Amino acid sequence: MKKIFSLLVFSFISLTVLAQKDFYELRVYEMKFGSPASGLHNYLEKALFPALNQHGIKNIGAFEEWSQDNPSKIYVFIPFESIIQYDAVKKDLAADQGFAASSAEYNQITTDKAPFSRYETFLFNAFSGIPRLLKPDAGSQVFELRTYEGYIEDAYLRKVKMFNDSELQIFKETGLHSVFFGERIAGGQMPCLTYMLSFKDMEERDANWKKFSAHPEWKRIVGLPEYANTVSNIHRVFLKPLKYSQL
């Protein structure tokens, strides 16, 4: 009996710890060239986002790339309070008749009018240093999404530690406005972390990155042996919010 009680207490503590950090889903839709994108946009704006809001999910982001490259991509960022909520909301949406009705037009799109080829899903646990989403200032028009790959798990974990222990504070002091930081637990390019910053424009972005590079604490920690070879590759994309984005 004592062993069972101990296991129950451990499980409760574990779930409590998990619930203290956000759980994020990032979808990247690769749009189909020559096919109307309106079907996806209408679905996101008029069906999925309202349904998620009704189930307690707020501050959902929707973005497109600043570049005009083809195929274009649509990014959807969904913040959950925990992995438990993520699972519960997925089940709730499957049984939600109102969501089914509002999704009917989207579900009836024919194959020749499909708006996207495929979409990728990435899942993240929030950093302990920024356990909750930070909503950007109104009017932010430049969102910088960065992914840092580590060549092995230890390198990636050391970079996470570098952020949590020092780098996040430097970001705050130099105007690199954090939106989220996530440890990727599912998706490509692993092991890796992903984070998003927001700025009012590209001029602010460039000026504040220069402040970061010149910050004395950054210059100190970047040379520490414990953080050597933590990043093997960096992927960066600039995004702008769509009109129905809640970020």
C-alpha positions in Angstrom: 0.0 0.0 0.0 2.8 2.4 0.9 4.5 1.7 -2.5 1.3 2.4 -4.3 0.8 5.6 -2.4 4.4 6.7 -3.3 3.8 6.0 -7.0 0.6 8.0 -6.9 2.4 10.9 -5.3 5.2 10.7 -7.8 2.8 10.7 -10.7 0.9 13.7 -9.3 4.2 15.6 -8.9 5.3 14.7 -12.4 2.0 15.9 -13.9 2.2 19.1 -11.9 5.6 19.8 -13.2 4.5 19.2 -16.8 1.5 21.5 -16.3 3.8 24.3 -15.3 5.2 24.6 -18.8 3.5 25.3 -22.1 3.3 22.6 -24.8 3.4 23.9 -28.4 2.4 22.7 -31.8 3.8 24.3 -34.9 2.3 23.4 -38.3 4.0 24.4 -41.5 1.7 24.1 -44.6 3.5 23.9 -48.0 1.0 25.5 -50.4 0.3 24.1 -53.8 1.3 26.4 -56.6 -1.6 27.5 -58.8 -4.2 26.2 -56.4 -6.4 28.7 -54.4 -5.2 29.3 -50.8 -8.5 30.6 -49.7 -9.8 27.2 -48.6 -7.1 26.8 -46.0 -7.3 30.4 -44.8 -11.1 30.2 -44.4 -10.8 27.0 -42.5 -8.2 28.4 -40.1 -9.9 31.7 -39.6 -13.5 30.6 -39.4 -13.4 27.0 -38.2 -10.2 25.8 -36.4 -9.2 29.0 -34.6 -12.7 29.7 -33.2 -13.1 26.1 -32.1 -9.7 26.1 -30.3 -10.7 29.4 -28.6 -13.9 27.8 -27.4 -11.9 24.9 -25.9 -9.6 27.3 -24.0 -6.8 27.8 -26.5 -5.8 31.4 -26.9 -3.1 33.4 -28.7 -2.9 31.2 -31.8 -0.5 32.5 -34.4 -0.8 32.4 -38.2 2.0 33.6 -40.4 3.3 33.7 -43.9 6.9 34.1 -45.0 8.2 37.5 -45.9 10.0 36.0 -48.9 8.1 35.4 -52.1 9.7 32.0 -52.8 7.6 29.2 -54.2 6.1 27.0 -52.9 4.9 29.5 -50.3 4.3 28.3 -46.7 1.8 29.1 -44.0 2.8 28.7 -40.3 0.3 28.0 -37.6 1.4 28.1 -33.9 -0.8 26.7 -31.2 0.1 27.1 -27.5 -1.3 24.6 -25.0 -1.0 24.8 -21.3 0.3 21.3 -21.2 0.6 18.0 -23.1 -2.5 16.9 -21.2 -4.5 19.8 -22.6 -3.2 19.1 -26.1 -4.5 15.5 -25.9 -7.8 16.5 -24.4 -8.5 19.3 -27.0 -7.7 16.9 -29.9 -10.3 14.5 -28.6 -12.8 17.3 -27.9 -12.5 18.7 -31.4 -13.1 15.2 -32.9 -16.5 15.1 -31.1 -17.4 18.8 -31.6 -20.4 19.1 -33.8 -20.1 22.8 -34.2 -16.5 22.4 -35.4 -17.6 19.7 -37.8 -20.3 22.1 -39.2 -17.9 25.0 -39.6 -15.3 22.7 -41.3 -17.7 21.3 -43.8 -16.7 23.5 -46.7 -13.0 22.8 -46.1 -13.7 19.0 -45.9 -15.5 19.1 -49.2 -12.6 20.7 -51.1 -11.9 18.5 -54.2 -8.5 17.1 -54.9 -7.9 19.5 -57.8 -8.5 22.5 -55.5 -6.4 21.3 -52.6 -4.7 24.4 -51.1 -1.6 22.7 -49.8 0.5 19.6 -50.7 1.3 18.5 -47.1 1.9 20.0 -43.7 4.5 19.2 -41.1 3.8 19.2 -37.4 6.4 19.9 -34.8 5.8 19.5 -31.0 7.7 21.3 -28.2 8.0 21.5 -24.5 8.6 25.1 -23.4 11.9 26.1 -21.8 12.0 26.3 -18.1 13.4 29.9 -18.5 10.3 31.0 -20.4 7.7 28.5 -19.4 4.7 30.4 -20.9 4.1 32.1 -24.2 4.9 35.8 -24.2 2.4 37.7 -26.3 4.2 40.2 -28.6 3.5 43.9 -28.5 0.6 45.1 -30.7 1.9 46.1 -34.1 4.7 43.6 -34.3 5.2 42.9 -38.0 8.5 40.9 -38.1 8.6 37.5 -36.5 11.9 35.7 -36.6 11.7 31.9 -36.2 15.0 30.1 -35.5 15.9 26.5 -35.1 19.3 25.4 -33.7 20.4 21.9 -34.4 22.9 20.1 -32.1 25.2 17.4 -33.6 24.3 15.1 -30.7 21.8 15.2 -27.8 24.4 16.5 -25.3 25.3 19.5 -27.5 21.6 20.4 -27.9 21.0 20.1 -24.1 24.0 22.3 -23.4 22.6 25.0 -25.7 19.3 24.8 -23.9 21.1 25.3 -20.6 23.0 28.2 -22.1 19.7 29.9 -22.9 18.1 29.2 -19.6 21.0 30.2 -17.4 22.2 33.3 -19.3 21.2 34.0 -22.8 17.5 34.6 -22.2 18.3 37.4 -19.9 20.6 39.0 -22.5 17.8 38.8 -25.0 15.6 40.7 -22.6 18.1 43.4 -22.0 18.9 43.9 -25.7 15.3 44.0 -27.1 15.2 40.6 -28.7 11.5 40.2 -27.8 10.9 36.5 -27.0 7.6 34.9 -28.0 8.4 31.3 -27.2 11.3 28.9 -26.7 10.7 25.2 -27.2 12.6 22.0 -26.9 11.5 20.0 -29.9 10.2 16.5 -29.0 8.8 15.5 -32.3 9.5 16.5 -35.9 12.5 16.8 -38.2 16.0 18.1 -37.6 16.3 16.6 -34.2 18.0 17.1 -31.8 17.1 20.8 -31.9 15.4 23.7 -30.3 13.2 26.4 -31.8 12.3 29.9 -30.7 10.5 32.9 -32.0 11.2 36.6 -31.6 9.1 39.6 -32.5 9.9 43.1 -33.7 8.0 46.1 -35.0 10.1 46.2 -38.2 13.3 44.9 -39.7 15.2 48.0 -38.6 14.5 47.3 -34.9 15.4 43.7 -35.5 18.8 44.5 -37.0 19.6 47.2 -34.4 18.8 44.9 -31.4 20.8 41.9 -32.7 23.8 44.3 -32.9 23.2 45.2 -29.3 23.1 41.5 -28.4 26.4 40.7 -30.2 28.1 43.6 -28.4 26.7 42.7 -24.9 29.6 41.9 -22.5 27.8 39.0 -20.9 27.3 37.4 -24.3 31.0 37.8 -25.2 31.8 36.1 -21.9 29.6 33.1 -22.1 30.1 32.4 -25.8 33.8 31.5 -25.1 33.1 29.2 -22.2 34.2 25.6 -22.8 31.0 24.1 -21.5 29.1 25.7 -24.4 31.6 24.9 -27.1 30.2 23.2 -30.3 26.6 23.4 -29.1 25.1 24.5 -32.4 25.9 22.6 -35.6 23.3 24.4 -37.9 20.9 27.3 -37.8 17.7 27.6 -39.8 16.1 31.1 -39.9 12.9 32.3 -41.5 11.2 35.7 -41.3 7.4 35.7 -40.9 4.6 38.3 -40.9 1.3 37.8 -39.2 -1.8 37.0 -41.3 -4.9 39.2 -40.6 -6.5 36.5 -38.5 -3.4 35.8 -36.4 -4.0 36.2 -32.6 -0.3 37.0 -32.0 
